[in-house]
Amino acid sequence: MADIGTDHGLLPIYLAQNELASHITATDISAGSLGAARRSASKYGVTDKIEFVEAPGLTGVAKTQVDTVVIAGMGGQNIAEIIRDAPWVKKRKVRLILQPQSKTDELCGFLRSAGYVLRDAEIVRDRSRYYIIFVATSGRSKSLLAPEIELYSILAAKRSPLFISYIDMLINKTQSAASGLRNSVSGKHDILHKKLVDLRNIRGAFDLWQT
């Protein structure tokens, strides 16, 4: 596996400690972050189990040594650009594990248009913040839902106890944004209204599944 933008290298260290990957690459564009990752790996005695590469995106990853790529803690637009710049990922059917900090809708839209399909998703919460992690591989989506709504439907189907509070937060946020654009002629209000309807439908489906 390759952890792109590894920062302090905590994920590669965990994988190395538990022998969960045969080859682990930790990359970062920042020499300082990569140095911190090396020091952490040394502290836990797994330096020899991790390949550290200072490089942007996937440029420093050996294609033949990777079947799983993790890109977490970045904006969705940045993640999309990294994937776009590495077409071999789709060609080799590499599994992508992604955790965008923002622009989730743009990332989901990019993945579908670029020939990727969502396979799985999870939701976690740290303090008061939610984080969505999802898996994508090359393929064609058969969903009639908008890409971002498809992601939420996958989360709803997992029946996570966090889902209701998360979807309610999204509904309130979207409703507030739509109300602020009620008199707009840009068309954004209609887009947000459609999203609001989709979110409420997903929430309703979740309630039915629970019963």
Secondary structure, DSSP 8 states (H G I E B T S, - for coil): -EEET-TT-HHHHHHHHTT--SSEEEEES-HHHHHHHHHHHHHTT-GGGEEEEE-STTTTS-GGG-SEEEEEEEEHHHHHHHHHT-THHHHTT-EEEEEEEE-HHHHHHHHHHTTEEEEEEEEEEETTEEEEEEEEEES-----S-HHHHHHHHHHHHT-TTHHHHHHHHHHHHHHHHHHTTT-SSSHHHHHHHHHHHHHHHHHHHHHHH-
